[in-house]
């Protein structure tokens, strides 16, 4: 991730999460049941929102090789 610690985009968030978890043997499990999420297009005022509806399990795993 860049030297600036402010996360401003979804790719920066994903990269930051991956950097933190890589090599730590971490596993994060989310179980969603009829979950609605409105994802902003940007931080701050004037953002548009995408509606995501989730059911099921999302797992994020890392493994040190």
C-alpha angles and dihedrals in degrees: 000000000000122000089256106088094204111106109216106164139040092247090053089051092050092047091049092050092048092048091052095048102038112109095008098094089236126166124188118190124191121188113198126193117181091333121169120201128182108205116203120227090220142355118270135021123342096033120152119219133226114208114227120185115196134195122165138028130315117193126190112193135176128191129191112228 
